[in-house]
Amino acid sequence: MAPNTYGSSLPPIPSTDLDPGLPHTHHASLDSDSDCPFCHISSVFPAYNPADPPAPTSSVINPDLTSPQPATFIILSTPHLVAFLDIMPLSLGHILLCPRPHRPKLTDASPAESAELGRYLRILSAAVVRATGVGDWNVVQNNGAAAAQVVPHMHFHVIPRPELRDKRSERFTATMFGRGQRDELDEEEAGELAERVRRAVAEVVRADEWEMESKL
Amino acid sequence: MAPNTYGSSLPPIPSTDLDPGLPHTHHASLDSDSDCPFCHISSVFPAYNPADPPAPTSSVINPDLTSPQPATFIILSTPHLVAFLDIMPLSLGHILLCPRPHRPKLTDASPAESAELGRYLRILSAAVVRATGVGDWNVVQNNGAAAAQVVPHMHFHVIPRPELRDKRSERFTATMFGRGQRDELDEEEAGELAERVRRAVAEVVRADEWEMESKL
């Protein structure tokens, strides 16, 4: 059985897509699922400007906002996306990025959401490299039970890979797709790491804006 | 050693990025690498309209255009991106998507390229589901040797996952990150599959355009 990091009581989301091969039209009624832990995260953290993130003590990024669910260390919160530390990381800096509305699979995202996911995957990758000092990483996104998706709200994993052949690396291969055990997040370490990554995100976003401006 | 599907003589790409945590400015001189197999693919296949792909017999998508390198079954060829069948697929419909210019890692892509990658990841995912009838799939993108990147031109894998616990699935876990053996692509099967996926891409793109138009 794949470990369900949010408890095993999570019910499967019924498919509302008659033709799973064609992205479906979006209905407001499907934009949130009361049983979905990532919808819960989306609902409690307001959007902020990623180029100017709140201070670590700000109430708008208080990790306990998701209580009684596990503490959530926010990395990014825009009108369309949220990113946060995985609560059972495969390595230090393991981050999840998802659309704010409830989208079970990547094909359920809107065209605009999928472009935004791509844009921020690069920004988050650069930020995680800066914040951890680890220059190699994997990006993984699982769709459906056969692909080892656990939380049925689509998300990209960004996972730093410090070395190729240590025990953690062996475990990575075994756990990424649903077997084996992960570490639990240390909350003090997590708070400091999240702050470093948020500041790195701001640096990358501001550098992009500056590069765009210099081209005008 | 990770299997190098394009021969073991591929030299490592020297890093041109002084600060790997910040995306670097793009120079035309870095946009192509003469030793890179994916740059070779980019250079021989012209862009076409994904909503109206060429006939399977068209010379512009002739798999042998990459000769003497392995035959390449094109799925998508836009001004900014190319996608094609993996020559050693982990499952039927295993596709690679990459920027047309040479970008070693995701952080080397431009902001616009990364958004375009996100947009087409969703379109290709929907198309592969339609073309294969397999509704579950993984999206994987590896950056650097420690993350099991083999070809140093960044690419997303889109990998259908027909079942959770067959032999292929066990092998998947072992091979995705660099160990074990993959099948070689059957060229006749590949030609038919690529045609099905190109047509499914066209259907998804036209459905998106229609949905956008109906909202005007």
HADDOCK unambig.tbl for C-alpha pairs under 7 A between the chains (distance, minus, plus):
assign (segid A and resid 20 and name CA) (segid B and resid 135 and name CA) 6.92 0.50 0.50
assign (segid A and resid 21 and name CA) (segid B and resid 126 and name CA) 4.82 0.50 0.50
assign (segid A and resid 21 and name CA) (segid B and resid 127 and name CA) 6.40 0.50 0.50
assign (segid A and resid 21 and name CA) (segid B and resid 129 and name CA) 5.11 0.50 0.50
assign (segid A and resid 21 and name CA) (segid B and resid 130 and name CA) 4.51 0.50 0.50
assign (segid A and resid 22 and name CA) (segid B and resid 126 and name CA) 5.82 0.50 0.50
assign (segid A and resid 22 and name CA) (segid B and resid 204 and name CA) 6.19 0.50 0.50
assign (segid A and resid 23 and name CA) (segid B and resid 126 and name CA) 6.75 0.50 0.50
assign (segid A and resid 106 and name CA) (segid B and resid 122 and name CA) 5.85 0.50 0.50
assign (segid A and resid 107 and name CA) (segid B and resid 122 and name CA) 5.41 0.50 0.50
assign (segid A and resid 107 and name CA) (segid B and resid 125 and name CA) 6.63 0.50 0.50
assign (segid A and resid 107 and name CA) (segid B and resid 126 and name CA) 5.76 0.50 0.50
assign (segid A and resid 111 and name CA) (segid B and resid 119 and name CA) 5.97 0.50 0.50
assign (segid A and resid 114 and name CA) (segid B and resid 118 and name CA) 5.08 0.50 0.50
assign (segid A and resid 114 and name CA) (segid B and resid 119 and name CA) 4.95 0.50 0.50
assign (segid A and resid 114 and name CA) (segid B and resid 122 and name CA) 6.41 0.50 0.50
assign (segid A and resid 115 and name CA) (segid B and resid 115 and name CA) 4.37 0.50 0.50
assign (segid A and resid 115 and name CA) (segid B and resid 116 and name CA) 6.04 0.50 0.50
assign (segid A and resid 115 and name CA) (segid B and resid 118 and name CA) 4.58 0.50 0.50
assign (segid A and resid 115 and name CA) (segid B and resid 119 and name CA) 4.36 0.50 0.50
assign (segid A and resid 116 and name CA) (segid B and resid 115 and name CA) 6.04 0.50 0.50
assign (segid A and resid 117 and name CA) (segid B and resid 118 and name CA) 5.96 0.50 0.50
assign (segid A and resid 118 and name CA) (segid B and resid 114 and name CA) 5.09 0.50 0.50
assign (segid A and resid 118 and name CA) (segid B and resid 115 and name CA) 4.58 0.50 0.50
assign (segid A and resid 118 and name CA) (segid B and resid 117 and name CA) 5.97 0.50 0.50
assign (segid A and resid 118 and name CA) (segid B and resid 118 and name CA) 3.79 0.50 0.50
assign (segid A and resid 119 and name CA) (segid B and resid 111 and name CA) 5.96 0.50 0.50
assign (segid A and resid 119 and name CA) (segid B and resid 114 and name CA) 4.95 0.50 0.50
assign (segid A and resid 119 and name CA) (segid B and resid 115 and name CA) 4.37 0.50 0.50
assign (segid A and resid 122 and name CA) (segid B and resid 106 and name CA) 5.85 0.50 0.50
assign (segid A and resid 122 and name CA) (segid B and resid 107 and name CA) 5.39 0.50 0.50
assign (segid A and resid 122 and name CA) (segid B and resid 114 and name CA) 6.42 0.50 0.50
assign (segid A and resid 125 and name CA) (segid B and resid 107 and name CA) 6.62 0.50 0.50
assign (segid A and resid 126 and name CA) (segid B and resid 21 and name CA) 4.82 0.50 0.50
assign (segid A and resid 126 and name CA) (segid B and resid 22 and name CA) 5.84 0.50 0.50
assign (segid A and resid 126 and name CA) (segid B and resid 23 and name CA) 6.76 0.50 0.50
assign (segid A and resid 126 and name CA) (segid B and resid 107 and name CA) 5.76 0.50 0.50
assign (segid A and resid 127 and name CA) (segid B and resid 21 and name CA) 6.41 0.50 0.50
assign (segid A and resid 129 and name CA) (segid B and resid 21 and name CA) 5.13 0.50 0.50
assign (segid A and resid 130 and name CA) (segid B and resid 21 and name CA) 4.54 0.50 0.50
assign (segid A and resid 135 and name CA) (segid B and resid 20 and name CA) 6.94 0.50 0.50
assign (segid A and resid 136 and name CA) (segid B and resid 143 and name CA) 5.29 0.50 0.50
assign (segid A and resid 136 and name CA) (segid B and resid 144 and name CA) 4.81 0.50 0.50
assign (segid A and resid 136 and name CA) (segid B and resid 146 and name CA) 5.95 0.50 0.50
assign (segid A and resid 136 and name CA) (segid B and resid 147 and name CA) 5.77 0.50 0.50
assign (segid A and resid 137 and name CA) (segid B and resid 142 and name CA) 6.35 0.50 0.50
assign (segid A and resid 137 and name CA) (segid B and resid 143 and name CA) 5.18 0.50 0.50
assign (segid A and resid 137 and name CA) (segid B and resid 144 and name CA) 6.87 0.50 0.50
assign (segid A and resid 137 and name CA) (segid B and resid 147 and name CA) 5.40 0.50 0.50
assign (segid A and resid 138 and name CA) (segid B and resid 141 and name CA) 5.82 0.50 0.50
assign (segid A and resid 138 and name CA) (segid B and resid 142 and name CA) 4.61 0.50 0.50
assign (segid A and resid 138 and name CA) (segid B and resid 143 and name CA) 5.95 0.50 0.50
assign (segid A and resid 138 and name CA) (segid B and resid 147 and name CA) 5.78 0.50 0.50
assign (segid A and resid 139 and name CA) (segid B and resid 140 and name CA) 5.61 0.50 0.50
assign (segid A and resid 139 and name CA) (segid B and resid 141 and name CA) 4.90 0.50 0.50
assign (segid A and resid 139 and name CA) (segid B and resid 142 and name CA) 6.30 0.50 0.50
assign (segid A and resid 140 and name CA) (segid B and resid 139 and name CA) 5.60 0.50 0.50
assign (segid A and resid 140 and name CA) (segid B and resid 140 and name CA) 4.47 0.50 0.50
assign (segid A and resid 140 and name CA) (segid B and resid 141 and name CA) 6.43 0.50 0.50
assign (segid A and resid 141 and name CA) (segid B and resid 138 and name CA) 5.82 0.50 0.50
assign (segid A and resid 141 and name CA) (segid B and resid 139 and name CA) 4.89 0.50 0.50
assign (segid A and resid 141 and name CA) (segid B and resid 140 and name CA) 6.43 0.50 0.50
assign (segid A and resid 142 and name CA) (segid B and resid 137 and name CA) 6.33 0.50 0.50
assign (segid A and resid 142 and name CA) (segid B and resid 138 and name CA) 4.60 0.50 0.50
assign (segid A and resid 142 and name CA) (segid B and resid 139 and name CA) 6.30 0.50 0.50
assign (segid A and resid 143 and name CA) (segid B and resid 136 and name CA) 5.28 0.50 0.50
assign (segid A and resid 143 and name CA) (segid B and resid 137 and name CA) 5.18 0.50 0.50
assign (segid A and resid 143 and name CA) (segid B and resid 138 and name CA) 5.96 0.50 0.50
assign (segid A and resid 144 and name CA) (segid B and resid 136 and name CA) 4.79 0.50 0.50
assign (segid A and resid 144 and name CA) (segid B and resid 137 and name CA) 6.87 0.50 0.50
assign (segid A and resid 146 and name CA) (segid B and resid 136 and name CA) 5.94 0.50 0.50
assign (segid A and resid 146 and name CA) (segid B and resid 161 and name CA) 5.94 0.50 0.50
assign (segid A and resid 146 and name CA) (segid B and resid 162 and name CA) 6.85 0.50 0.50
assign (segid A and resid 146 and name CA) (segid B and resid 163 and name CA) 5.47 0.50 0.50
assign (segid A and resid 146 and name CA) (segid B and resid 164 and name CA) 4.45 0.50 0.50
assign (segid A and resid 147 and name CA) (segid B and resid 136 and name CA) 5.78 0.50 0.50
assign (segid A and resid 147 and name CA) (segid B and resid 137 and name CA) 5.40 0.50 0.50
assign (segid A and resid 147 and name CA) (segid B and resid 138 and name CA) 5.78 0.50 0.50
assign (segid A and resid 147 and name CA) (segid B and resid 161 and name CA) 5.72 0.50 0.50
assign (segid A and resid 147 and name CA) (segid B and resid 164 and name CA) 6.98 0.50 0.50
assign (segid A and resid 161 and name CA) (segid B and resid 146 and name CA) 5.93 0.50 0.50
assign (segid A and resid 161 and name CA) (segid B and resid 147 and name CA) 5.69 0.50 0.50
assign (segid A and resid 162 and name CA) (segid B and resid 146 and name CA) 6.83 0.50 0.50
assign (segid A and resid 163 and name CA) (segid B and resid 146 and name CA) 5.41 0.50 0.50
assign (segid A and resid 164 and name CA) (segid B and resid 146 and name CA) 4.41 0.50 0.50
assign (segid A and resid 164 and name CA) (segid B and resid 147 and name CA) 6.95 0.50 0.50
assign (segid A and resid 173 and name CA) (segid B and resid 173 and name CA) 6.25 0.50 0.50
assign (segid A and resid 173 and name CA) (segid B and resid 174 and name CA) 6.84 0.50 0.50
assign (segid A and resid 173 and name CA) (segid B and resid 177 and name CA) 6.86 0.50 0.50
assign (segid A and resid 174 and name CA) (segid B and resid 173 and name CA) 6.81 0.50 0.50
assign (segid A and resid 177 and name CA) (segid B and resid 173 and name CA) 6.89 0.50 0.50
assign (segid A and resid 204 and name CA) (segid B and resid 22 and name CA) 6.21 0.50 0.50
